[in-house]
């Protein structure tokens, strides 16, 4: 019975450890969040806010911005896309990462709102 308990405990610990380890070349969740967030913002900007003109083309601007994002975060294009494919194939990791990104943005928005008008709840009382 003791042997079976040890075996189950060992299997459990190994399974938990292997879930936390990412393959070589995959960005850690915190780093991926930062890069992916900037990547999304650049895409939204070039898709929704840039106007097409003879001197500016959204696709070219998006590529330029992506290269700048990769340089800023010290990540190569290949590292990012390999990591993106990995996270896309592991839905629980992608969901956790996106949930964390959304929560972080909500906290930042809440702080901005608080700095503008005191307490967000107080502002709602006066509207």
The first five atom37 places (N, CA, C, CB, O) and aatype in JSON, in Angstrom:
{
  "aatype": [20, 20, 20, 20, 20, 20, 20, 20, 20, 20, 20, 20, 20, 20, 20, 20, 20, 20, 20, 20, 20, 20, 20, 20, 20, 20, 20, 20, 20, 20, 20, 20, 20, 20, 20, 20, 20, 20, 20, 20, 20, 20, 20, 20, 20, 20, 20, 20, 20, 20, 20, 20, 20, 20, 20, 20, 20, 20, 20, 20, 20, 20, 20, 20, 20, 20, 20, 20, 20, 20, 20, 20, 20, 20, 20, 20, 20, 20, 20, 20, 20, 20, 20, 20, 20, 20, 20, 20, 20, 20, 20, 20, 20, 20, 20, 20, 20, 20, 20, 20, 20, 20, 20, 20, 20, 20, 20, 20, 20, 20, 20, 20, 20, 20, 20, 20, 20, 20, 20, 20, 20, 20, 20, 20, 20, 20, 20],
  "atom_mask": [
    [1, 1, 1, 1, 1],
    [1, 1, 1, 1, 1],
    [1, 1, 1, 1, 1],
    [1, 1, 1, 1, 1],
    [1, 1, 1, 1, 1],
    [1, 1, 1, 1, 1],
    [1, 1, 1, 1, 1],
    [1, 1, 1, 1, 1],
    [1, 1, 1, 1, 1],
    [1, 1, 1, 1, 1],
    [1, 1, 1, 1, 1],
    [1, 1, 1, 1, 1],
    [1, 1, 1, 1, 1],
    [1, 1, 1, 1, 1],
    [1, 1, 1, 1, 1],
    [1, 1, 1, 1, 1],
    [1, 1, 1, 1, 1],
    [1, 1, 1, 1, 1],
    [1, 1, 1, 1, 1],
    [1, 1, 1, 1, 1],
    [1, 1, 1, 1, 1],
    [1, 1, 1, 1, 1],
    [1, 1, 1, 1, 1],
    [1, 1, 1, 1, 1],
    [1, 1, 1, 1, 1],
    [1, 1, 1, 1, 1],
    [1, 1, 1, 1, 1],
    [1, 1, 1, 1, 1],
    [1, 1, 1, 1, 1],
    [1, 1, 1, 1, 1],
    [1, 1, 1, 1, 1],
    [1, 1, 1, 1, 1],
    [1, 1, 1, 1, 1],
    [1, 1, 1, 1, 1],
    [1, 1, 1, 1, 1],
    [1, 1, 1, 1, 1],
    [1, 1, 1, 1, 1],
    [1, 1, 1, 1, 1],
    [1, 1, 1, 1, 1],
    [1, 1, 1, 1, 1],
    [1, 1, 1, 1, 1],
    [1, 1, 1, 1, 1],
    [1, 1, 1, 1, 1],
    [1, 1, 1, 1, 1],
    [1, 1, 1, 1, 1],
    [1, 1, 1, 1, 1],
    [1, 1, 1, 1, 1],
    [1, 1, 1, 1, 1],
    [1, 1, 1, 1, 1],
    [1, 1, 1, 1, 1],
    [1, 1, 1, 1, 1],
    [1, 1, 1, 1, 1],
    [1, 1, 1, 1, 1],
    [1, 1, 1, 1, 1],
    [1, 1, 1, 1, 1],
    [1, 1, 1, 1, 1],
    [1, 1, 1, 1, 1],
    [1, 1, 1, 1, 1],
    [1, 1, 1, 1, 1],
    [1, 1, 1, 1, 1],
    [1, 1, 1, 1, 1],
    [1, 1, 1, 1, 1],
    [1, 1, 1, 1, 1],
    [1, 1, 1, 1, 1],
    [1, 1, 1, 1, 1],
    [1, 1, 1, 1, 1],
    [1, 1, 1, 1, 1],
    [1, 1, 1, 1, 1],
    [1, 1, 1, 1, 1],
    [1, 1, 1, 1, 1],
    [1, 1, 1, 1, 1],
    [1, 1, 1, 1, 1],
    [1, 1, 1, 1, 1],
    [1, 1, 1, 1, 1],
    [1, 1, 1, 1, 1],
    [1, 1, 1, 1, 1],
    [1, 1, 1, 1, 1],
    [1, 1, 1, 1, 1],
    [1, 1, 1, 1, 1],
    [1, 1, 1, 1, 1],
    [1, 1, 1, 1, 1],
    [1, 1, 1, 1, 1],
    [1, 1, 1, 1, 1],
    [1, 1, 1, 1, 1],
    [1, 1, 1, 1, 1],
    [1, 1, 1, 1, 1],
    [1, 1, 1, 1, 1],
    [1, 1, 1, 1, 1],
    [1, 1, 1, 1, 1],
    [1, 1, 1, 1, 1],
    [1, 1, 1, 1, 1],
    [1, 1, 1, 1, 1],
    [1, 1, 1, 1, 1],
    [1, 1, 1, 1, 1],
    [1, 1, 1, 1, 1],
    [1, 1, 1, 1, 1],
    [1, 1, 1, 1, 1],
    [1, 1, 1, 1, 1],
    [1, 1, 1, 1, 1],
    [1, 1, 1, 1, 1],
    [1, 1, 1, 1, 1],
    [1, 1, 1, 1, 1],
    [1, 1, 1, 1, 1],
    [1, 1, 1, 1, 1],
    [1, 1, 1, 1, 1],
    [1, 1, 1, 1, 1],
    [1, 1, 1, 1, 1],
    [1, 1, 1, 1, 1],
    [1, 1, 1, 1, 1],
    [1, 1, 1, 1, 1],
    [1, 1, 1, 1, 1],
    [1, 1, 1, 1, 1],
    [1, 1, 1, 1, 1],
    [1, 1, 1, 1, 1],
    [1, 1, 1, 1, 1],
    [1, 1, 1, 1, 1],
    [1, 1, 1, 1, 1],
    [1, 1, 1, 1, 1],
    [1, 1, 1, 1, 1],
    [1, 1, 1, 1, 1],
    [1, 1, 1, 1, 1],
    [1, 1, 1, 1, 1],
    [1, 1, 1, 1, 1],
    [1, 1, 1, 1, 1],
    [1, 1, 1, 1, 1],
    [1, 1, 1, 1, 1],
    [1, 1, 1, 1, 1]
  ],
  "atom_positions": [
    [[0.82, -1.19, 0.0], [0.0, 0.0, 0.0], [0.88, 1.27, 0.0], [-0.94, -0.01, 1.22], [0.58, 2.25, -0.69]],
    [[1.95, 1.23, 0.78], [2.84, 2.38, 0.83], [3.47, 2.62, -0.54], [3.93, 2.17, 1.88], [3.6, 3.76, -0.98]],
    [[3.85, 1.55, -1.19], [4.46, 1.66, -2.51], [3.49, 2.32, -3.49], [4.89, 0.28, -3.02], [3.88, 3.18, -4.28]],
    [[2.24, 1.91, -3.43], [1.22, 2.48, -4.32], [1.02, 3.96, -4.04], [-0.11, 1.72, -4.17], [0.87, 4.76, -4.96]],
    [[1.03, 4.33, -2.77], [0.89, 5.75, -2.39], [2.07, 6.56, -2.92], [0.79, 5.9, -0.87], [1.88, 7.65, -3.45]],
    [[3.29, 6.03, -2.77], [4.47, 6.7, -3.26], [4.42, 6.85, -4.77], [5.71, 5.95, -2.85], [4.76, 7.9, -5.32]],
    [[4.01, 5.8, -5.43], [3.93, 5.82, -6.88], [2.93, 6.88, -7.36], [3.53, 4.44, -7.41], [3.23, 7.64, -8.28]],
    [[1.77, 6.93, -6.74], [0.76, 7.93, -7.12], [1.25, 9.35, -6.85], [-0.55, 7.68, -6.37], [1.07, 10.25, -7.67]],
    [[1.88, 9.54, -5.69], [2.4, 10.86, -5.35], [3.48, 11.28, -6.34], [2.95, 10.87, -3.91], [3.5, 12.43, -6.78]],
    [[4.37, 10.38, -6.68], [5.44, 10.68, -7.63], [4.87, 11.03, -9.0], [6.41, 9.49, -7.74], [5.29, 12.0, -9.63]],
    [[3.91, 10.24, -9.46], [3.27, 10.52, -10.76], [2.6, 11.88, -10.74], [2.24, 9.43, -11.1], [2.69, 12.63, -11.71]],
    [[1.93, 12.21, -9.65], [1.25, 13.49, -9.53], [2.24, 14.64, -9.59], [0.45, 13.55, -8.22], [2.02, 15.62, -10.3]],
    [[3.34, 14.52, -8.84], [4.34, 15.6, -8.83], [5.01, 15.77, -10.18], [5.39, 15.32, -7.76], [5.25, 16.89, -10.61]],
    [[5.32, 14.67, -10.84], [5.94, 14.75, -12.16], [4.98, 15.37, -13.16], [6.37, 13.35, -12.64], [5.38, 16.18, -13.99]],
    [[3.71, 15.0, -13.08], [2.71, 15.56, -14.0], [2.56, 17.05, -13.77], [1.35, 14.86, -13.82], [2.46, 17.81, -14.74]],
    [[2.53, 17.49, -12.53], [2.4, 18.92, -12.23], [3.63, 19.68, -12.71], [2.19, 19.14, -10.73], [3.51, 20.78, -13.25]],
    [[4.8, 19.11, -12.5], [6.03, 19.79, -12.9], [6.11, 19.92, -14.42], [7.26, 19.03, -12.37], [6.49, 20.98, -14.93]],
    [[5.75, 18.88, -15.14], [5.87, 18.93, -16.59], [4.88, 19.9, -17.21], [5.67, 17.54, -17.18], [5.14, 20.44, -18.29]],
    [[3.78, 20.13, -16.56], [2.81, 21.11, -17.07], [3.35, 22.53, -17.01], [1.51, 21.03, -16.29], [3.04, 23.36, -17.86]],
    [[4.18, 22.8, -15.99], [4.68, 24.15, -15.79], [5.87, 24.47, -16.69], [5.07, 24.34, -14.35], [6.15, 25.63, -16.96]],
    [[6.57, 23.45, -17.15], [7.73, 23.67, -17.98], [7.31, 23.85, -19.44], [8.73, 22.51, -17.83], [6.51, 23.08, -19.97]],
    [[7.86, 24.85, -20.07], [7.58, 25.1, -21.47], [8.72, 24.54, -22.31], [7.39, 26.63, -21.74], [9.86, 24.48, -21.84]],
    [[8.43, 24.14, -23.52], [9.52, 23.68, -24.4], [10.53, 24.8, -24.66], [8.94, 23.16, -25.74], [10.21, 25.99, -24.54]],
    [[11.72, 24.4, -25.02], [12.77, 25.37, -25.33], [12.33, 26.25, -26.49], [14.1, 24.65, -25.66], [11.77, 25.77, -27.48]],
    [[12.58, 27.55, -26.36], [12.25, 28.49, -27.43], [10.86, 29.09, -27.32], [12.38, 27.8, -28.73], [10.48, 29.92, -28.15]],
    [[10.08, 28.68, -26.3], [8.74, 29.22, -26.1], [8.83, 30.3, -25.03], [7.72, 28.1, -25.68], [9.42, 30.09, -23.97]],
    [[8.25, 31.46, -25.31], [8.27, 32.56, -24.35], [7.47, 32.21, -23.11], [7.72, 33.85, -24.99], [6.42, 31.57, -23.2]],
    [[7.96, 32.62, -21.96], [7.23, 32.41, -20.71], [5.95, 33.24, -20.75], [8.11, 32.79, -19.47], [5.89, 34.26, -21.44]],
    [[4.92, 32.8, -20.02], [3.63, 33.51, -20.08], [3.72, 35.01, -19.83], [2.69, 32.91, -19.09], [3.05, 35.79, -20.52]],
    [[4.52, 35.42, -18.86], [4.6, 36.86, -18.55], [5.18, 37.65, -19.72], [5.45, 37.08, -17.29], [4.68, 38.72, -20.07]],
    [[6.22, 37.11, -20.32], [6.86, 37.77, -21.46], [5.92, 37.76, -22.67], [8.2, 37.09, -21.82], [5.78, 38.76, -23.37]],
    [[5.28, 36.6, -22.89], [4.36, 36.48, -24.02], [3.2, 37.47, -23.86], [3.82, 35.04, -24.13], [2.76, 38.06, -24.85]],
    [[2.72, 37.64, -22.65], [1.64, 38.6, -22.41], [2.04, 39.99, -22.86], [1.26, 38.62, -20.92], [1.29, 40.66, -23.57]],
    [[3.21, 40.42, -22.45], [3.67, 41.78, -22.78], [3.81, 41.97, -24.29], [5.0, 42.08, -22.08], [3.36, 42.97, -24.84]],
    [[4.44, 41.0, -24.94], [4.65, 41.11, -26.38], [3.32, 41.02, -27.12], [5.61, 40.0, -26.88], [3.05, 41.81, -28.02]],
    [[2.49, 40.06, -26.73], [1.2, 39.85, -27.39], [0.29, 41.08, -27.22], [0.52, 38.6, -26.83], [-0.42, 41.46, -28.15]],
    [[0.31, 41.68, -26.04], [-0.52, 42.87, -25.8], [-0.11, 44.01, -26.74], [-0.38, 43.33, -24.31], [-0.97, 44.65, -27.35]],
    [[1.17, 44.25, -26.86], [1.63, 45.3, -27.76], [1.33, 44.93, -29.22], [3.14, 45.55, -27.57], [0.98, 45.8, -30.03]],
    [[1.47, 43.66, -29.54], [1.17, 43.17, -30.89], [-0.3, 43.43, -31.24], [1.48, 41.65, -30.98], [-0.6, 43.89, -32.34]],
    [[-1.19, 43.15, -30.31], [-2.63, 43.38, -30.53], [-2.91, 44.87, -30.69], [-3.47, 42.81, -29.36], [-3.66, 45.28, -31.57]],
    [[-2.3, 45.68, -29.83], [-2.52, 47.12, -29.91], [-2.06, 47.69, -31.25], [-1.79, 47.84, -28.77], [-2.72, 48.54, -31.83]],
    [[-0.92, 47.21, -31.74], [-0.41, 47.67, -33.04], [-1.37, 47.27, -34.15], [1.0, 47.1, -33.32], [-1.63, 48.05, -35.06]],
    [[-1.89, 46.06, -34.07], [-2.81, 45.58, -35.09], [-4.11, 46.39, -35.08], [-3.12, 44.09, -34.87], [-4.62, 46.76, -36.13]],
    [[-4.63, 46.67, -33.89], [-5.86, 47.48, -33.78], [-5.61, 48.87, -34.34], [-6.33, 47.56, -32.31], [-6.45, 49.41, -35.07]],
    [[-4.47, 49.46, -34.01], [-4.15, 50.8, -34.5], [-4.11, 50.84, -36.02], [-2.82, 51.29, -33.92], [-4.74, 51.69, -36.64]],
    [[-3.36, 49.91, -36.62], [-3.22, 49.95, -38.08], [-4.49, 49.54, -38.8], [-2.08, 49.05, -38.51], [-4.74, 49.99, -39.92]],
    [[-5.3, 48.72, -38.18], [-6.54, 48.27, -38.81], [-7.66, 49.3, -38.68], [-6.99, 46.96, -38.2], [-8.4, 49.53, -39.63]],
    [[-7.78, 49.91, -37.51], [-8.93, 50.76, -37.23], [-8.68, 52.26, -37.29], [-9.46, 50.43, -35.9], [-9.61, 53.04, -37.48]],
    [[-7.44, 52.68, -37.13], [-7.21, 54.12, -37.01], [-6.36, 54.73, -38.11], [-6.56, 54.39, -35.72], [-6.35, 55.95, -38.28]],
    [[-5.67, 53.91, -38.86], [-4.86, 54.47, -39.95], [-5.71, 54.62, -41.2], [-3.64, 53.57, -40.24], [-6.52, 53.76, -41.54]],
    [[-5.51, 55.7, -41.87], [-6.19, 55.89, -43.15], [-5.22, 55.53, -44.27], [-6.71, 57.36, -43.31], [-4.02, 55.79, -44.19]],
    [[-5.76, 54.95, -45.29], [-4.94, 54.57, -46.44], [-4.71, 55.81, -47.3], [-5.61, 53.44, -47.28], [-5.65, 56.51, -47.68]],
    [[-3.46, 56.07, -47.58], [-3.11, 57.2, -48.43], [-1.9, 56.79, -49.27], [-2.81, 58.5, -47.58], [-1.31, 55.73, -49.04]],
    [[-1.53, 57.62, -50.22], [-0.36, 57.27, -51.04], [0.93, 57.12, -50.23], [-0.16, 58.32, -52.11], [1.85, 56.41, -50.64]],
    [[1.01, 57.79, -49.08], [2.24, 57.74, -48.3], [2.19, 56.74, -47.14], [2.54, 59.11, -47.75], [3.24, 56.36, -46.61]],
    [[1.01, 56.29, -46.75], [0.91, 55.33, -45.65], [0.06, 54.14, -46.07], [0.32, 56.0, -44.4], [-1.01, 54.29, -46.65]],
    [[0.57, 52.99, -45.76], [-0.18, 51.77, -46.01], [-0.24, 50.99, -44.7], [0.47, 50.91, -47.16], [0.8, 50.67, -44.13]],
    [[-1.44, 50.67, -44.22], [-1.58, 49.99, -42.93], [-0.78, 48.69, -42.81], [-3.02, 49.7, -42.69], [-0.22, 48.43, -41.75]],
    [[-0.73, 47.9, -43.85], [0.0, 46.62, -43.77], [1.49, 46.87, -43.54], [-0.21, 45.79, -45.06], [2.12, 46.2, -42.72]],
    [[2.05, 47.81, -44.27], [3.46, 48.13, -44.13], [3.73, 48.72, -42.75], [3.92, 49.1, -45.23], [4.73, 48.39, -42.11]],
    [[2.85, 49.58, -42.29], [2.99, 50.19, -40.97], [2.88, 49.12, -39.88], [1.93, 51.29, -40.75], [3.6, 49.18, -38.88]],
    [[1.99, 48.16, -40.05], [1.83, 47.1, -39.07], [3.12, 46.28, -38.97], [0.64, 46.19, -39.44], [3.54, 45.94, -37.87]],
    [[3.72, 45.96, -40.08], [4.98, 45.2, -40.07], [6.08, 46.01, -39.4], [5.41, 44.83, -41.51], [6.87, 45.47, -38.62]],
    [[6.13, 47.29, -39.69], [7.12, 48.17, -39.06], [6.93, 48.19, -37.54], [7.03, 49.61, -39.63], [7.89, 48.09, -36.78]],
    [[5.68, 48.3, -37.11], [5.39, 48.34, -35.68], [5.71, 46.99, -35.01], [3.91, 48.7, -35.45], [6.22, 46.96, -33.89]],
    [[5.41, 45.89, -35.7], [5.73, 44.57, -35.15], [7.24, 44.44, -34.93], [5.23, 43.45, -36.09], [7.68, 43.97, -33.88]],
    [[8.03, 44.86, -35.9], [9.48, 44.79, -35.77], [9.97, 45.63, -34.59], [10.15, 45.25, -37.05], [10.89, 45.24, -33.88]],
    [[9.35, 46.78, -34.41], [9.71, 47.64, -33.28], [9.34, 46.97, -31.95], [9.01, 49.01, -33.4], [10.09, 47.03, -30.98]],
    [[8.17, 46.32, -31.92], [7.73, 45.61, -30.71], [8.71, 44.48, -30.38], [6.28, 45.05, -30.89], [9.12, 44.32, -29.23]],
    [[9.08, 43.7, -31.39], [10.02, 42.6, -31.16], [11.35, 43.13, -30.64], [10.23, 41.8, -32.47], [11.94, 42.55, -29.73]],
    [[11.82, 44.22, -31.2], [13.09, 44.81, -30.75], [12.97, 45.32, -29.31], [13.52, 45.95, -31.69], [13.87, 45.12, -28.5]],
    [[11.87, 45.99, -29.02], [11.65, 46.53, -27.67], [11.66, 45.43, -26.61], [10.33, 47.3, -27.62], [12.21, 45.6, -25.53]],
    [[11.05, 44.31, -26.94], [10.94, 43.2, -25.98], [12.08, 42.18, -26.11], [9.6, 42.48, -26.16], [12.1, 41.16, -25.42]],
    [[13.03, 42.46, -27.0], [14.18, 41.56, -27.22], [13.73, 40.15, -27.57], [15.07, 41.53, -25.97], [14.2, 39.16, -27.01]],
    [[12.8, 40.08, -28.53], [12.23, 38.82, -28.99], [12.32, 38.81, -30.52], [10.74, 38.63, -28.5], [12.1, 39.84, -31.16]],
    [[12.64, 37.67, -31.08], [12.65, 37.59, -32.54], [11.24, 37.28, -33.05], [13.66, 36.5, -33.03], [10.38, 36.79, -32.32]],
    [[11.04, 37.58, -34.31], [9.76, 37.28, -34.95], [9.47, 35.78, -34.86], [9.76, 37.75, -36.43], [8.34, 35.38, -34.56]],
    [[10.48, 34.97, -35.12], [10.3, 33.52, -35.07], [9.94, 33.04, -33.66], [11.58, 32.81, -35.54], [9.08, 32.18, -33.5]],
    [[10.59, 33.61, -32.63], [10.26, 33.23, -31.25], [8.81, 33.55, -30.94], [11.19, 33.96, -30.25], [8.09, 32.75, -30.33]],
    [[8.38, 34.74, -31.37], [7.0, 35.13, -31.08], [6.01, 34.21, -31.77], [6.76, 36.58, -31.52], [5.09, 33.7, -31.13]],
    [[6.19, 33.98, -33.06], [5.22, 33.17, -33.8], [5.26, 31.71, -33.36], [5.49, 33.27, -35.3], [4.23, 31.04, -33.36]],
    [[6.42, 31.21, -32.99], [6.51, 29.85, -32.46], [5.77, 29.77, -31.12], [8.0, 29.42, -32.29], [5.05, 28.8, -30.86]],
    [[5.95, 30.77, -30.29], [5.27, 30.81, -29.0], [3.77, 30.97, -29.18], [5.81, 31.95, -28.14], [2.97, 30.33, -28.49]],
    [[3.39, 31.82, -30.12], [1.96, 32.02, -30.39], [1.31, 30.7, -30.84], [1.76, 33.12, -31.48], [0.21, 30.37, -30.4]],
    [[1.99, 29.96, -31.7], [1.46, 28.66, -32.15], [1.35, 27.7, -30.98], [2.37, 28.06, -33.25], [0.37, 26.96, -30.87]],
    [[2.34, 27.7, -30.1], [2.31, 26.81, -28.93], [1.12, 27.16, -28.03], [3.63, 26.92, -28.14], [0.35, 26.28, -27.64]],
    [[0.98, 28.45, -27.7], [-0.13, 28.85, -26.83], [-1.48, 28.6, -27.5], [0.0, 30.33, -26.46], [-2.44, 28.25, -26.82]],
    [[-1.56, 28.78, -28.8], [-2.81, 28.52, -29.52], [-3.19, 27.05, -29.46], [-2.69, 28.96, -30.97], [-4.38, 26.71, -29.44]],
    [[-2.21, 26.18, -29.44], [-2.46, 24.75, -29.35], [-2.69, 24.25, -27.93], [-1.32, 23.99, -29.97], [-3.06, 23.1, -27.73]],
    [[-2.46, 25.11, -26.95], [-2.68, 24.78, -25.54], [-3.68, 25.79, -24.98], [-1.33, 24.8, -24.72], [-3.31, 26.78, -24.35]],
    [[-4.94, 25.5, -25.23], [-6.02, 26.46, -24.94], [-6.03, 26.93, -23.49], [-7.35, 25.84, -25.26], [-6.33, 28.09, -23.23]],
    [[-5.71, 26.03, -22.54], [-5.74, 26.44, -21.13], [-4.68, 27.5, -20.85], [-5.52, 25.23, -20.21], [-4.92, 28.41, -20.06]],
    [[-3.52, 27.4, -21.5], [-2.47, 28.41, -21.33], [-2.86, 29.72, -22.01], [-1.13, 27.89, -21.89], [-2.65, 30.8, -21.46]],
    [[-3.43, 29.62, -23.22], [-3.85, 30.82, -23.94], [-4.96, 31.54, -23.18], [-4.32, 30.46, -25.37], [-4.95, 32.76, -23.05]],
    [[-5.92, 30.77, -22.68], [-7.04, 31.38, -21.93], [-6.52, 32.07, -20.68], [-8.08, 30.31, -21.55], [-6.93, 33.19, -20.39]],
    [[-5.64, 31.42, -19.94], [-5.08, 32.02, -18.73], [-4.31, 33.3, -19.07], [-4.16, 31.03, -18.01], [-4.4, 34.29, -18.34]],
    [[-3.56, 33.27, -20.17], [-2.78, 34.43, -20.57], [-3.7, 35.6, -20.94], [-1.86, 34.08, -21.74], [-3.47, 36.74, -20.52]],
    [[-4.72, 35.32, -21.73], [-5.63, 36.39, -22.16], [-6.43, 36.92, -20.97], [-6.59, 35.88, -23.26], [-6.62, 38.13, -20.84]],
    [[-6.88, 36.04, -20.1], [-7.6, 36.49, -18.89], [-6.72, 37.41, -18.05], [-8.05, 35.29, -18.05], [-7.19, 38.41, -17.52]],
    [[-5.45, 37.06, -17.94], [-4.53, 37.88, -17.18], [-4.31, 39.24, -17.86], [-3.2, 37.16, -17.02], [-4.22, 40.26, -17.18]],
    [[-4.22, 39.24, -19.18], [-4.06, 40.49, -19.93], [-5.27, 41.4, -19.72], [-3.86, 40.2, -21.43], [-5.12, 42.61, -19.51]],
    [[-6.45, 40.83, -19.77], [-7.69, 41.61, -19.6], [-7.76, 42.16, -18.18], [-8.94, 40.74, -19.91], [-8.1, 43.33, -17.98]],
    [[-7.45, 41.33, -17.19], [-7.48, 41.78, -15.8], [-6.48, 42.91, -15.56], [-7.19, 40.61, -14.85], [-6.78, 43.88, -14.87]],
    [[-5.29, 42.77, -16.16], [-4.27, 43.82, -16.02], [-4.77, 45.13, -16.62], [-2.94, 43.39, -16.7], [-4.59, 46.2, -16.02]],
    [[-5.39, 45.07, -17.79], [-5.9, 46.28, -18.43], [-7.04, 46.89, -17.61], [-6.37, 45.97, -19.85], [-7.14, 48.11, -17.51]],
    [[-7.89, 46.05, -17.05], [-8.98, 46.56, -16.22], [-8.44, 47.26, -14.98], [-9.91, 45.42, -15.81], [-8.97, 48.29, -14.56]],
    [[-7.38, 46.72, -14.39], [-6.76, 47.38, -13.23], [-6.18, 48.73, -13.64], [-5.65, 46.48, -12.62], [-6.34, 49.72, -12.92]],
    [[-5.52, 48.77, -14.79], [-4.94, 50.03, -15.26], [-6.05, 51.05, -15.54], [-4.09, 49.8, -16.52], [-5.91, 52.23, -15.2]],
    [[-7.13, 50.61, -16.16], [-8.26, 51.52, -16.42], [-8.86, 52.03, -15.13], [-9.33, 50.8, -17.26], [-9.24, 53.2, -15.03]],
    [[-8.96, 51.16, -14.14], [-9.52, 51.55, -12.85], [-8.64, 52.6, -12.17], [-9.68, 50.33, -11.94], [-9.15, 53.55, -11.58]],
    [[-7.32, 52.4, -12.25], [-6.39, 53.38, -11.67], [-6.51, 54.72, -12.39], [-4.94, 52.86, -11.74], [-6.53, 55.77, -11.75]],
    [[-6.6, 54.69, -13.72], [-6.76, 55.93, -14.49], [-8.05, 56.64, -14.1], [-6.75, 55.64, -16.0], [-8.08, 57.86, -13.92]],
    [[-9.12, 55.86, -13.96], [-10.42, 56.43, -13.6], [-10.36, 57.04, -12.2], [-11.54, 55.35, -13.67], [-10.9, 58.11, -11.96]],
    [[-9.69, 56.35, -11.29], [-9.56, 56.84, -9.92], [-8.74, 58.13, -9.9], [-8.91, 55.77, -9.01], [-9.08, 59.06, -9.18]],
    [[-7.67, 58.19, -10.68], [-6.84, 59.38, -10.72], [-7.56, 60.58, -11.32], [-5.58, 59.1, -11.51], [-7.28, 61.72, -10.96]],
    [[-8.49, 60.32, -12.24], [-9.23, 61.42, -12.87], [-10.27, 62.02, -11.94], [-9.9, 60.93, -14.14], [-10.44, 63.24, -11.91]],
    [[-10.97, 61.18, -11.19], [-12.13, 61.7, -10.48], [-12.26, 61.2, -9.05], [-13.37, 61.36, -11.22], [-13.37, 61.11, -8.54]],
    [[-11.16, 60.87, -8.41], [-11.27, 60.3, -7.08], [-11.65, 58.85, -7.18], [-12.3, 61.07, -6.23], [-10.93, 58.05, -7.79]],
    [[-12.74, 58.49, -6.59], [-13.19, 57.1, -6.59], [-14.14, 56.84, -7.74], [-13.87, 56.76, -5.26], [-15.02, 57.66, -8.0]],
    [[-13.99, 55.71, -8.47], [-14.92, 55.41, -9.56], [-16.35, 55.28, -9.08], [-14.51, 54.12, -10.27], [-17.29, 55.65, -9.79]],
    [[-16.53, 54.77, -7.85], [-17.88, 54.63, -7.31], [-18.5, 56.0, -7.02], [-17.86, 53.78, -6.04], [-19.7, 56.19, -7.2]],
    [[-17.69, 56.92, -6.57], [-18.21, 58.27, -6.28], [-18.67, 58.95, -7.55], [-17.15, 59.13, -5.57], [-19.69, 59.64, -7.55]],
    [[-17.93, 58.78, -8.64], [-18.32, 59.39, -9.89], [-19.67, 58.85, -10.35], [-17.25, 59.15, -10.97], [-20.5, 59.61, -10.86]],
    [[-19.91, 57.55, -10.17], [-21.17, 56.95, -10.57], [-22.32, 57.54, -9.78], [-21.13, 55.42, -10.37], [-23.43, 57.66, -10.29]],
    [[-22.08, 57.92, -8.56], [-23.15, 58.5, -7.73], [-23.6, 59.85, -8.28], [-22.67, 58.66, -6.29], [-24.77, 60.21, -8.12]],
    [[-22.71, 60.58, -8.91], [-23.04, 61.92, -9.38], [-23.52, 61.94, -10.82], [-21.85, 62.8, -9.25], [-23.92, 63.0, -11.32]],
    [[-23.49, 60.81, -11.49], [-23.93, 60.79, -12.9], [-25.41, 60.56, -13.0], [-23.2, 59.7, -13.69], [-25.96, 60.51, -14.1]]
  ]
}
